[in-house]
Every structure is written in C-alpha cells, then in structure tokens.
Amino acid sequence: MNHYPQVPAFDYPLPVGLIELEEGTRLVADLVGIEPSDVRIGMPVEVEWQDLDPDLTLPAFKPAG
C-alpha cells in the first residue's frame, strides 16, 4: 500500500503490486477494482490498460475472473 507521497491524481491508500508475468518479467503497477484489504500475495490478476492522456497509456492490474 502506498500512503505517501500523495499525488493529487491518485486516491489513497493506493494499492500497488509486484506483478510477475507468465514470461518471467516482473513489474510494479497499480492494482484496480479491489479493496486494499482484499489484496493477497499470489492472487491471479489480468491487465487493464489506463489511458491517462493522449500520450500516456499505463498498465494496471485487476483481480482475474
């Protein structure tokens, strides 16, 4: 959980995860569509692309299923 530093564009606490892709690459990304208290290590997730502006699209991850 990210609590600080707070950036106006995000809601806090901000759940973030270390996501391990099937290919073996790991990346840090936002977790969306889940309450912070429901985040679990090893939970399956799927990508949800976020178009933040015309020049910036970032991956976020939500619970799979």
Rosetta constraint file for C-alpha pairs under 8 A:
AtomPair CA 1 CA 13 HARMONIC 6.11 0.50
AtomPair CA 1 CA 14 HARMONIC 5.57 0.50
AtomPair CA 1 CA 15 HARMONIC 4.68 0.50
AtomPair CA 1 CA 16 HARMONIC 6.06 0.50
AtomPair CA 1 CA 36 HARMONIC 7.38 0.50
AtomPair CA 2 CA 12 HARMONIC 7.31 0.50
AtomPair CA 2 CA 13 HARMONIC 5.77 0.50
AtomPair CA 2 CA 14 HARMONIC 4.95 0.50
AtomPair CA 2 CA 15 HARMONIC 6.25 0.50
AtomPair CA 2 CA 16 HARMONIC 6.94 0.50
AtomPair CA 3 CA 12 HARMONIC 6.14 0.50
AtomPair CA 3 CA 13 HARMONIC 5.10 0.50
AtomPair CA 3 CA 14 HARMONIC 6.52 0.50
AtomPair CA 6 CA 10 HARMONIC 7.51 0.50
AtomPair CA 6 CA 12 HARMONIC 7.45 0.50
AtomPair CA 10 CA 14 HARMONIC 7.27 0.50
AtomPair CA 13 CA 36 HARMONIC 7.49 0.50
AtomPair CA 14 CA 30 HARMONIC 7.42 0.50
AtomPair CA 14 CA 31 HARMONIC 7.94 0.50
AtomPair CA 14 CA 36 HARMONIC 7.72 0.50
AtomPair CA 15 CA 30 HARMONIC 6.09 0.50
AtomPair CA 15 CA 31 HARMONIC 5.38 0.50
AtomPair CA 15 CA 32 HARMONIC 7.55 0.50
AtomPair CA 15 CA 36 HARMONIC 5.87 0.50
AtomPair CA 15 CA 39 HARMONIC 7.95 0.50
AtomPair CA 16 CA 28 HARMONIC 6.81 0.50
AtomPair CA 16 CA 29 HARMONIC 5.54 0.50
AtomPair CA 16 CA 30 HARMONIC 4.38 0.50
AtomPair CA 16 CA 31 HARMONIC 5.22 0.50
AtomPair CA 17 CA 28 HARMONIC 5.58 0.50
AtomPair CA 17 CA 29 HARMONIC 5.64 0.50
AtomPair CA 17 CA 30 HARMONIC 6.34 0.50
AtomPair CA 17 CA 31 HARMONIC 6.32 0.50
AtomPair CA 18 CA 26 HARMONIC 6.49 0.50
AtomPair CA 18 CA 27 HARMONIC 5.63 0.50
AtomPair CA 18 CA 28 HARMONIC 4.60 0.50
AtomPair CA 18 CA 29 HARMONIC 6.75 0.50
AtomPair CA 19 CA 26 HARMONIC 5.39 0.50
AtomPair CA 19 CA 27 HARMONIC 5.31 0.50
AtomPair CA 19 CA 28 HARMONIC 6.11 0.50
AtomPair CA 19 CA 29 HARMONIC 7.13 0.50
AtomPair CA 20 CA 24 HARMONIC 6.12 0.50
AtomPair CA 20 CA 25 HARMONIC 5.84 0.50
AtomPair CA 20 CA 26 HARMONIC 4.34 0.50
AtomPair CA 20 CA 27 HARMONIC 6.69 0.50
AtomPair CA 21 CA 25 HARMONIC 5.39 0.50
AtomPair CA 21 CA 26 HARMONIC 6.06 0.50
AtomPair CA 29 CA 59 HARMONIC 6.79 0.50
AtomPair CA 29 CA 60 HARMONIC 5.62 0.50
AtomPair CA 29 CA 61 HARMONIC 7.03 0.50
AtomPair CA 30 CA 59 HARMONIC 7.70 0.50
AtomPair CA 30 CA 60 HARMONIC 4.92 0.50
AtomPair CA 30 CA 61 HARMONIC 6.30 0.50
AtomPair CA 31 CA 60 HARMONIC 5.83 0.50
AtomPair CA 31 CA 61 HARMONIC 4.90 0.50
AtomPair CA 31 CA 62 HARMONIC 5.71 0.50
AtomPair CA 32 CA 60 HARMONIC 6.59 0.50
AtomPair CA 32 CA 61 HARMONIC 5.93 0.50
AtomPair CA 32 CA 62 HARMONIC 5.02 0.50
AtomPair CA 32 CA 63 HARMONIC 7.95 0.50
AtomPair CA 33 CA 62 HARMONIC 5.59 0.50
AtomPair CA 33 CA 63 HARMONIC 7.17 0.50
AtomPair CA 34 CA 38 HARMONIC 6.49 0.50
AtomPair CA 34 CA 39 HARMONIC 7.05 0.50
AtomPair CA 34 CA 62 HARMONIC 6.97 0.50
AtomPair CA 34 CA 63 HARMONIC 7.12 0.50
AtomPair CA 35 CA 39 HARMONIC 6.99 0.50
AtomPair CA 39 CA 43 HARMONIC 7.61 0.50
AtomPair CA 43 CA 63 HARMONIC 7.29 0.50
AtomPair CA 44 CA 63 HARMONIC 6.16 0.50
AtomPair CA 44 CA 64 HARMONIC 5.50 0.50
AtomPair CA 45 CA 61 HARMONIC 5.89 0.50
AtomPair CA 45 CA 62 HARMONIC 5.33 0.50
AtomPair CA 45 CA 63 HARMONIC 4.39 0.50
AtomPair CA 45 CA 64 HARMONIC 4.40 0.50
AtomPair CA 46 CA 61 HARMONIC 5.40 0.50
AtomPair CA 46 CA 62 HARMONIC 5.58 0.50
AtomPair CA 46 CA 63 HARMONIC 6.33 0.50
AtomPair CA 46 CA 64 HARMONIC 5.22 0.50
AtomPair CA 47 CA 59 HARMONIC 6.21 0.50
AtomPair CA 47 CA 60 HARMONIC 5.76 0.50
AtomPair CA 47 CA 61 HARMONIC 4.54 0.50
AtomPair CA 47 CA 62 HARMONIC 6.51 0.50
AtomPair CA 48 CA 59 HARMONIC 5.95 0.50
AtomPair CA 48 CA 60 HARMONIC 5.21 0.50
AtomPair CA 48 CA 61 HARMONIC 5.56 0.50
AtomPair CA 48 CA 62 HARMONIC 6.77 0.50
AtomPair CA 49 CA 57 HARMONIC 6.59 0.50
AtomPair CA 49 CA 58 HARMONIC 5.80 0.50
AtomPair CA 49 CA 59 HARMONIC 4.66 0.50
AtomPair CA 49 CA 60 HARMONIC 6.01 0.50
AtomPair CA 50 CA 57 HARMONIC 5.45 0.50
AtomPair CA 50 CA 58 HARMONIC 5.29 0.50
AtomPair CA 50 CA 59 HARMONIC 6.12 0.50
AtomPair CA 50 CA 60 HARMONIC 6.76 0.50
AtomPair CA 51 CA 56 HARMONIC 6.17 0.50
AtomPair CA 51 CA 57 HARMONIC 4.42 0.50
AtomPair CA 51 CA 58 HARMONIC 6.70 0.50
AtomPair CA 52 CA 56 HARMONIC 5.55 0.50
AtomPair CA 52 CA 57 HARMONIC 5.80 0.50
AtomPair CA 52 CA 58 HARMONIC 7.42 0.50
AtomPair CA 53 CA 57 HARMONIC 7.16 0.50
